[in-house]
Amino acid sequence: MNGSPLNGRGAAVRTTGPAGRLMAAEIAEQPEVLRRLLDEGAADIRAVAERIAARRPRFVLLTGRGTSDNAALYAKYLIEILLGLPCGLTSMSTTTAYGARPDLTDCLVVAVSQSGGSPDLVASTTAAREAGAITLAVTNNAGSPLAAASEFHVDVLAGPERSLPATKTYTAELLALYLLVQGLRGEDGTTAAASLPDLAARVLARDAEVRALAARYRFAERMVITSRGYGYPTAKEAALKLMETSYIPALSYSGADLLHGPLAMVDNVSPVIAIVTDGRGGEALQPVLDRLRDRGADLVVVGPQAQVAAASAGFALPTEGLAEELQPVLEILPLQMLAYEVTIARGQDPDAPRALAKVTETR
């Protein structure tokens, strides 16, 4: 298939070749990307975090679109749980469309973006800085307009991303945000995260297991993906990947929200994927899993071995000894592979989803 989508650095790239080759290659790069960020980027992130911490922000606002918005949601959990600071996700249109100018004195505003090129992110960050905020851009492009508009910048060092669906930039954003938050609390997160590259490689080597799971969803008309706690951003990102590559309507819910109404649409032919984090989030999800089993849902679990064994099918993650807040970096990997395999099985090209561009210029 021929095309010229934009990569993460803003350059046109041809996608001539076998369907999905770019997405597959970039999924496979993730252990290397995580290792590079730990080896080459962690010290810079720690230095930025120390400078921001010295300013003693009172609360945090996070901004992003699409995949980066899901990474920002992950950071919201980190900030509220590990830093104890109030934190929110912004609605950029209040600034860009309505012209609102709230007083952001002593607020840390973090804009997360792979390309750093979307006009609404740049405009809202500029407005936040003018309103007194401490501004930080987390991007895969140190030369981007968003990085230039921000007081501080963190480069996730993922390298050019040529496939339209973001994969390696997402996990790089997660790790960068984790290291940032650890730095803000005066900690060095590299030791706790040191095993991630090797664990990621172990997960990605099990592509045959994912291919077998994909057969369940080749003809799916819709899917439900659920989790709680740190796993909830994973559910949202997995749903996004499935929708933008295979075009399957995939609905993501917090397990708690699923019980408040949407559970009614789940029946004995409804495919449900549950991301069960090994920790408090997974414990909170247990009543939801029980209700799904009671309804006879076609339940697949991504999580610890014991949880997978209790489901009809699943993918066991090597979570032993890994902090709950780092598990989302692993959780998304088999789900990225699942989106790829389902798309290929349906005869489509995941590298070039219809109607999408790499840099989406919302305003």
Stockholm file with secondary structure:
# STOCKHOLM 1.0

chainA/1-363         MNGSPLNGRGAAVRTTGPAGRLMAAEIAEQPEVLRRLLDEGAADIRAVAERIAARRPRFVLLTGRGTSDNAALYAKYLIEILLGLPCGLTSMSTTTAYGARPDLTDCLVVAVSQSGGSPDLVASTTAAREAGAITLAVTNNAGSPLAAASEFHVDVLAGPERSLPATKTYTAELLALYLLVQGLRGEDGTTAAASLPDLAARVLARDAEVRALAARYRFAERMVITSRGYGYPTAKEAALKLMETSYIPALSYSGADLLHGPLAMVDNVSPVIAIVTDGRGGEALQPVLDRLRDRGADLVVVGPQAQVAAASAGFALPTEGLAEELQPVLEILPLQMLAYEVTIARGQDPDAPRALAKVTETR
#=GR chainA/1-363 SS CCCCCBCTTSCBCCCCSSTTHHHHHHHHTHHHHHHHIIIIIHHHHHHHHHHHHTTCCSEEEEECCHHHHHHHHHHHHHIIIIICCCEEECCTHHHHTTCCCCCCTTEEEEEEESSSCCHHHHHHHHHHHHTTCEEEEEESCTTSHHHHHSSEEEECCCCCCCSSSCCHHHHHHHHHHHHHHHHHTTCCTHHHHTTHHHHHHHHHTCHHHHHHHHGGGTTCSCEEEEECGGGHHHHHHHHHHHHHHHCCCEEEEEHHHHHTTGGGGCCTTCEEEEECCTTHHHHHHHHHHHHHHHTTCEEEEEECHHHHHTSSEEEECCCTTCCGGGHHHHHHHHHHHHHHHHHHHTTCCTTSCTTCCSSCCCC
#=GC SS_cons         CCCCCBCTTSCBCCCCSSTTHHHHHHHHTHHHHHHHIIIIIHHHHHHHHHHHHTTCCSEEEEECCHHHHHHHHHHHHHIIIIICCCEEECCTHHHHTTCCCCCCTTEEEEEEESSSCCHHHHHHHHHHHHTTCEEEEEESCTTSHHHHHSSEEEECCCCCCCSSSCCHHHHHHHHHHHHHHHHHTTCCTHHHHTTHHHHHHHHHTCHHHHHHHHGGGTTCSCEEEEECGGGHHHHHHHHHHHHHHHCCCEEEEEHHHHHTTGGGGCCTTCEEEEECCTTHHHHHHHHHHHHHHHTTCEEEEEECHHHHHTSSEEEECCCTTCCGGGHHHHHHHHHHHHHHHHHHHTTCCTTSCTTCCSSCCCC
//
